Amino acid sequence: MILFRLIAISALFLICVFSTEATARFADDKYCLVLDHDQPARQSVFILDERDIIPETGKALSENLPWRRFLLDFLDLKSNEVHQRFAPREHVTILVARKDGSGLAQTLAGCLPLYSVEEVAQLREEESSLSVFFGSNKRAEIEDDQETFKPKLSKALLDSARLEEQVEGFHSDSFSDSSLIRSLASRPAYEAQWGVPRIFIYSTSIGVESDIAEFDIPSAREAGFWEAKDARLNMGGVELFVIGPKNRDAGPAQSAFLSAFFLGSQADLRSVTSPSTSLALSAPPAHVRRFVGEILFAENYSYPLRLRMGADHNGNVVASWLMLQREGAHWTPVRGVLTCDAREQCNYLNDGEFAQIWSLMPGGPPELSTDLPYAGMRDLSFKIRKRDVEGSISDALAELSQSDTNSFTFSLVEQEKANF
């Protein structure tokens, strides 16, 4: 137990050391490494756009109530929905994206004092009547820590409007050069050791710099892809949610623009909503595996390929990406179902839309073009046999030049120490 605590303290020290100046306001490692319990495979990061924060020197201002209320409600450990929102002991970080574009300031980091319903039932079976009488049992300790978490969270949210170094905002004519994107690009928003990332961005003015309200969907997506190239923001394969009061009325052009921009920045934008709208959240991955290898294209050229493969307890594919290194890095989300047997053999069933996510009109007629990653092919299939993956990317409508096949094949091998 002492060894586990030393490891946890060392991990906390590293977080504080690598945080930016005066940023590590609150950090708690108590539930990050718990004996006899696996560390969660996912982490959650909440990023507040400082343009939405009114600086405070005294009492809390009503103008800051919307974003504070959202976080207090979403991180309410007594909520009936908490187990749908978070995995047991999931690592959570709160950051402020500085309005001058200088970086990300941390106001909270730590692991939630949260156990699953099944784990609590197991603790109840193991505890003695004497420990219950004196209130010294583990369940009581967890409940006490849940009670003290809310004031700690409230303190962190107060600190978010009282950063020691106050900065001035600036105006930009493009989203790719906005303070939010500059701050996101300044450093990674998460530490890979805490699991695959899920990010929530709270911003009421995200994307306003790009005047695309009157664009049609293909033009808006094209603009998003171009601005992503300018921004050079690499988010590293995250599931992304954008929240903000003004985004409740976000038109289809703005949503299409943001979806394309973040896809080009290695993020899968799942929704743009107001704080009062319920989010459609995926279950956390029960496990995540990583594979590396090569893909063979029609021209008989091979290129590096990586696969991050995660699935929840029901076999639904989550937090999964296929990464192609060909004239730049292309990260494409992987969705579908993974079925496995007792012999460590798994079959992947795709959603039939794979590379069409790169189309200027996804959901419309298939757009198959060599200008798209994987030529826009819709069918991804592969099998996992212990540590090896064999698969292909194909489309019944594809006609590839200089080839008599309509598919690309790939072979991968598991890399247990990889962290992409």
For each residue, the residues with C-beta under 8 A, 3 or more apart:
1: 4 5 35
2: 5 6
3: 6 7
4: 1 7 8 33 34 35
5: 1 2 8 9 33
6: 2 3 9 10
7: 3 4 10 11 33
8: 4 5 11 12 29 30 32 33
9: 5 6 12 13 29
10: 6 7 13 14
11: 7 8 14 15 29 32 33 193
12: 8 9 15 16 27 29 32
13: 9 10 16 17
14: 10 11 17 18 191
15: 11 12 18 19 24 27 109 191
16: 12 13 19 24 27
17: 13 14
18: 14 15 191
19: 15 16 23 24 106
20: 23 103 104 105 106 187
21: 165
22: 105 163 164 165
23: 19 20 104 105 106 107
24: 15 16 19 27 106 109
25: 106 107 108 155 156 159
26: 107 108 109 110 152 155 156 159
27: 12 15 16 24 108 109 110
28: 31 109 110 111 152
29: 8 9 11 12 32 33 110 111
30: 8 110 111 113 145
31: 28 34 89 110 111 112 113 114 145
32: 8 11 12 29 39 89 91 110 111 194
33: 4 5 7 8 11 29 39
34: 4 31 37 89
35: 1 4
36:
37: 34 88 89 119
38:
39: 32 33 89 194 195
40: 43 87 88 89 90 91 194 195 284
41: 87 195 196 284 285 286 287 288 310 319
42: 87 90 195 196 197 198 284 285 319
43: 40 90 91 92 93 190 191 194 195 196 197 198
44: 86 90 91 92 93 197 198 199 200
45: 92 93 94 95 189 190 197 198 199 200
46: 71 92 93 94 95 199 200 202
47: 95 96 97 104 184 189 199 200 201 202
48: 52 53 67 94 95 96 97 160 202
49: 52 53 97 99 180 201 202 203 204 205 206 244
50: 53 96 97 98 99 167 169 179
51: 99 169 179 180 203 204 205
52: 48 49 66 67 202 203 204 205 244
53: 48 49 50 64 67 96 160 161
54: 61 63 64 161
55: 161 162 163 166
56: 59 60 61 64 158 161 162
57: 162
58:
59: 56
60: 56 64 65 68 158 161
61: 54 56 64 65 161
62: 65
63: 54
64: 53 54 56 60 61 67 68 161
65: 60 61 62 68 69
66: 52 69 70 245 275
67: 48 52 53 64 70 71 202 275
68: 60 64 65 71 72 157
69: 65 66 72 73 275
70: 66 67 73 74 202 243 275
71: 46 67 68 74 75 94 153 157 202
72: 68 69 75 76 150 153 154 157
73: 69 70 76 79
74: 70 71 85 200
75: 71 72 92 112 153
76: 72 73 79 82 150
77: 82 112 113 114 146 149 150
78: 82 146
79: 73 76 82 85
80:
81: 84 85
82: 76 77 78 79 85 86 114
83: 86 114 116 117
84: 81 281
85: 74 79 81 82 281
86: 44 82 83 90 92 112 114 284
87: 40 41 42 90 114 284
88: 37 40 112 114 115 116 119
89: 31 32 34 37 39 40 111 112 113 114 115
90: 40 42 43 44 86 87 111 112 114 195 284
91: 32 40 43 44 109 110 111 112 194 195
92: 43 44 45 46 75 86 108 109 110 111 112
93: 43 44 45 46 106 108 109 189 190
94: 45 46 48 71 106 107 108 109 156 157 160
95: 45 46 47 48 104 105 106 107 189
96: 47 48 50 53 104 105 107 160 163
97: 47 48 49 50 104 179 180 183 184 201
98: 50 101 102 103 104 105 167 179 183
99: 49 50 51 167 168 169 170 179
100: 167 168 169 170 179
101: 98 170 178 179 180 181 182 183 186
102: 98 167 182 183 186
103: 20 98 183 186 187
104: 20 23 47 95 96 97 98 183 184 186 187 189
105: 20 22 23 95 96 98 163
106: 19 20 23 24 25 93 94 95 109
107: 23 25 26 94 95 96 156 157 159 160
108: 25 26 27 92 93 94 152 153 156
109: 15 24 26 27 28 91 92 93 94 106
110: 26 27 28 29 30 31 32 91 92
111: 28 29 30 31 32 89 90 91 92
112: 31 75 77 86 88 89 90 91 92 149
113: 30 31 77 89 142 145 146 149
114: 31 77 82 83 86 87 88 89 90 146
115: 88 89 119 120 123 142
116: 83 88 119 120
117: 83 120 121
118: 121 122
119: 37 88 115 116 122 123
120: 115 116 117 123 124 139 142
121: 117 118 124 125
122: 118 119 125 126
123: 115 119 120 126 127 137 138 139
124: 120 121 127 139
125: 121 122
126: 122 123
127: 123 124 131 132 137 138 139
128: 131 132 137
129: 132 133
130: 133 134
131: 127 128 134 136 137
132: 127 128 129 135 137 140
133: 129 130
134: 130 131
135: 132 140
136: 131 140 141
137: 123 127 128 131 132 140 141
138: 123 127 141 142
139: 120 123 124 127 142 143
140: 132 135 136 137 143 144
141: 136 137 138 144 145
142: 113 115 120 138 139 145 146
143: 139 140 146 147
144: 140 141 147 148
145: 30 31 113 141 142 148 149
146: 77 78 113 114 142 143 149 150
147: 143 144 150
148: 144 145 151 152
149: 77 112 113 145 146 152 153
150: 72 76 77 146 147 153 154
151: 148 154 155
152: 26 28 108 148 149 155 156
153: 71 72 75 108 149 150 156 157
154: 72 150 151 157 158
155: 25 26 151 152 158 159
156: 25 26 94 107 108 152 153 159 160
157: 68 71 72 94 107 153 154 160 161
158: 56 60 154 155 161 162
159: 25 26 107 155 156 162 163
160: 48 53 94 96 107 156 157 163
161: 53 54 55 56 60 61 64 157 158
162: 55 56 57 158 159
163: 22 55 96 105 159 160 166
164: 22
165: 21 22
166: 55 163
167: 50 98 99 100 102
168: 99 100
169: 50 51 99 100 179
170: 99 100 101 179
171:
172: 175 177 178 179 209
173: 177 209
174: 177 178 209 210 227 230
175: 172 178 181 206 207 209 210 227 231 257 261
176: 181 227 228 230 231 233 261
177: 172 173 174 181 182 209 230 231
178: 101 172 174 175 181 182 209
179: 50 51 97 98 99 100 101 169 170 172 182 183
180: 49 51 97 101 183 184 201 203 206
181: 101 175 176 177 178 184 185 231 233
182: 101 102 177 178 179 185 186
183: 97 98 101 102 103 104 179 180 186
184: 47 97 104 180 181 189 233 235
185: 181 182 231 232 233 234
186: 101 102 103 104 182 183
187: 20 103 104
188: 191 236
189: 45 47 93 95 104 184 197 199 235
190: 43 45 93 194 197 199
191: 14 15 18 43 188 194
192: 419
193: 11 419
194: 32 39 40 43 91 190 191
195: 39 40 41 42 43 90 91 288
196: 41 42 43 237 238 285 288 308 310 319
197: 42 43 44 45 189 190 235 236 237 238 239
198: 42 43 44 45 238 239 240 241 319
199: 44 45 46 47 189 190 235 238 239 240 241 267
200: 44 45 46 47 74 240 241 242 243
201: 47 49 97 180 206 240 241 242 243
202: 46 47 48 49 52 67 70 71 243 244 275
203: 49 51 52 180 206 242 243 244 247
204: 49 51 52 244 245 246 247
205: 49 51 52 208 244 246
206: 49 175 180 201 203 242 244 247 258
207: 175 210 212 254 257 258 261
208: 205
209: 172 173 174 175 177 178
210: 174 175 207 223 227 257
211:
212: 207 215 219 220 223 253 254 257
213: 251 253 254
214: 253
215: 212 219 220 223 253 256 257
216: 219 220 253
217: 220 221 252 253 256 360 361
218: 221 222 360 361
219: 212 215 216 222 223 253
220: 212 215 216 217 223 224 252 253 254 256 257 260
221: 217 218 224 225 256 257 259 260 360 361
222: 218 219 225 226 260 360
223: 210 212 215 219 220 226 227 257 260
224: 220 221 227 228 256 257 258 259 260 261 262 263 264
225: 221 222 228 229 260 261 263 264
226: 222 223 229 230
227: 174 175 176 210 223 224 230 231 261 264
228: 176 224 225 231 233 260 261 262 263 264 265
229: 225 226 232 264
230: 174 176 177 226 227
231: 175 176 177 181 185 227 228 261 265
232: 185 229
233: 176 181 184 185 228 265 266
234: 185 265 266 329
235: 184 189 197 199 238 240 262 265 266 267
236: 188 197 266 420
237: 196 197 266 267 268 308 319 321 323 331 420
238: 196 197 198 199 235 266 267 268
239: 197 198 199 267 268 270 282 318 319
240: 198 199 200 201 235 262 267 268 269 270
241: 198 199 200 201 269 270 271 273 279
242: 200 201 203 206 247 258 269 271 272 273
243: 70 200 201 202 203 247 273 274 275 279
244: 49 52 202 203 204 205 206 247 274 275
245: 66 204 248 274 275
246: 204 205 249 250
247: 203 204 206 242 243 244 250 272 273 274
248: 245 273 274 276 277
249: 246
250: 246 247 254 255 258 272
251: 213 254 255
252: 217 220 255 256
253: 212 213 214 215 216 217 219 220 256 257
254: 207 212 213 220 250 251 257 258 272
255: 250 251 252 258 259 272
256: 215 217 220 221 224 252 253 259 260
257: 175 207 210 212 215 220 221 223 224 253 254 260 261
258: 206 207 224 242 250 254 255 261 262 269 272
259: 221 224 255 256 262 263 269
260: 220 221 222 223 224 225 228 256 257 263 264
261: 175 176 207 224 225 227 228 231 257 258 264 265
262: 224 228 235 240 258 259 265 267 268 269
263: 224 225 228 259 260 266 267 268 269 357 358
264: 224 225 227 228 229 260 261
265: 228 231 233 234 235 261 262
266: 233 234 235 236 237 238 263 321 329 331
267: 199 235 237 238 239 240 262 263
268: 237 238 239 240 262 263 333
269: 240 241 242 258 259 262 263 272
270: 239 240 241 279 280
271: 241 242 277 279 280
272: 242 247 250 254 255 258 269
273: 241 242 243 247 248 277 279
274: 243 244 245 247 248 277
275: 66 67 69 70 202 243 244 245
276: 248
277: 248 271 273 274
278:
279: 241 243 270 271 273
280: 270 271
281: 84 85
282: 239 312 316 318 319
283: 312 313 314 316 318
284: 40 41 42 86 87 90 312 318
285: 41 42 196 288 310 311 312 318 319
286: 41 311 312 313
287: 41 310 311
288: 41 195 196 285 308 309 310 319
289: 308 309 310 384 414
290: 306 307 308 309 414 415 416 418 419 420
291: 306 307 309 389 412 413 414 415
292: 304 305 306 307 412 413 415 418
293: 304 305 306 389 410 411 412 413
294: 302 303 304 305 410 411
295: 302 303 305 324 393 408 409 410
296: 300 301 302 408 409 410
297: 300 301 302 303 408
298: 400 401 402 403 405 408
299: 402 403
300: 296 297
301: 296 297
302: 294 295 296 297
303: 294 295 297 324 325 326
304: 292 293 294 324 325
305: 292 293 294 295 322 323 324 325 410 412
306: 290 291 292 293 322 323 325 412 418 420
307: 290 291 292 320 321 322 323 334 382 389 412
308: 196 237 288 289 290 319 320 321 323 420
309: 288 289 290 291 317 320 334 338 384
310: 41 196 285 287 288 289 317 318 319 320
311: 285 286 287 315 316 317 318 320 338
312: 282 283 284 285 286 315 316 318
313: 283 286
314: 283
315: 311 312 337 338 339 340
316: 282 283 311 312 337 338
317: 309 310 311 320 334 335 336 337 338 348
318: 239 282 283 284 285 310 311 312
319: 41 42 196 198 237 239 282 285 288 308 310
320: 307 308 309 310 311 317 333 334 335
321: 237 266 307 308 331 332 333 334
322: 305 306 307 331 332 334 380
323: 237 305 306 307 308 329 330 331 332 420
324: 295 303 304 305 329 330 332 373 374
325: 303 304 305 306 328 329
326: 303 330 373
327:
328: 325
329: 234 266 323 324 325
330: 323 324 326 358 373
331: 237 266 321 322 323
332: 321 322 323 324 354 355 357 358 373 374
333: 268 320 321 357
334: 307 309 317 320 321 322 350 354 380
335: 317 320 350 351 353
336: 317 348 349 350 351 380
337: 315 316 317 348 349
338: 309 311 315 316 317 346 347 348 349
339: 315 346 347 349
340: 315 344 345 346 347 384
341: 344 345 346
342:
343:
344: 340 341 384 385 386
345: 340 341 383 384 385 386
346: 338 339 340 341 383 384
347: 338 339 340 383 384
348: 317 336 337 338 380 381 382 383 384 391
349: 336 337 338 339 381
350: 334 335 336 353 354 379 380 381
351: 335 336 354
352: 378 379
353: 335 350 356 357 362 378
354: 332 334 350 351 357 374 377 378 379 380 393
355: 332 358 372 373 374 375 376 377 378 380 393
356: 353 359 362 366 367 376 378
357: 263 332 333 353 354 362
358: 263 330 332 355 372 373 376
359: 356 362 364 366 367 372 376
360: 217 218 221 222 367
361: 217 218 221 364 365 367
362: 353 356 357 359
363:
364: 359 361 367
365: 361
366: 356 359 376 378 395 397
367: 356 359 360 361 364 372 376
368: 372 375 376 377 395 397 398
369: 372 375 376
370: 375 401
371:
372: 355 358 359 367 368 369 375 376
373: 324 326 330 332 355 358 376
374: 324 332 354 355 377 393 408
375: 355 368 369 370 372 395 398 400
376: 355 356 358 359 366 367 368 369 372 373 395
377: 354 355 368 374 380 393 394 395 398 407 408
378: 352 353 354 355 356 366 395
379: 350 352 354 393 394 395 396
380: 322 334 336 348 350 354 355 377 391 392 393
381: 348 349 350 391 392 393 394
382: 307 348 389 390 391 392 410
383: 345 346 347 348 389 390 391
384: 289 309 340 344 345 346 347 348 388 389
385: 344 345 388 389 390
386: 344 345
387: 413 414
388: 384 385 411 412 413 414
389: 291 293 307 382 383 384 385 410 411 412 413 414
390: 382 383 385 409 410 411
391: 348 380 381 382 383 409 410 412
392: 380 381 382 407 408 409 410
393: 295 354 355 374 377 379 380 381 407 408 410
394: 377 379 381 398 406 407 408
395: 366 368 375 376 377 378 379 398 406 407
396: 379 406
397: 366 368
398: 368 375 377 394 395 406 407
399: 406
400: 298 375 403 405 406
401: 298 370
402: 298 299
403: 298 299 400
404:
405: 298 400
406: 394 395 396 398 399 400
407: 377 392 393 394 395 398
408: 295 296 297 298 374 377 392 393 394
409: 295 296 390 391 392
410: 293 294 295 296 305 382 389 390 391 392 393
411: 293 294 388 389 390
412: 291 292 293 305 306 307 388 389 391
413: 291 292 293 387 388 389
414: 289 290 291 387 388 389
415: 290 291 292 418
416: 290
417:
418: 290 292 306 415
419: 192 193 290
420: 236 237 290 306 308 323
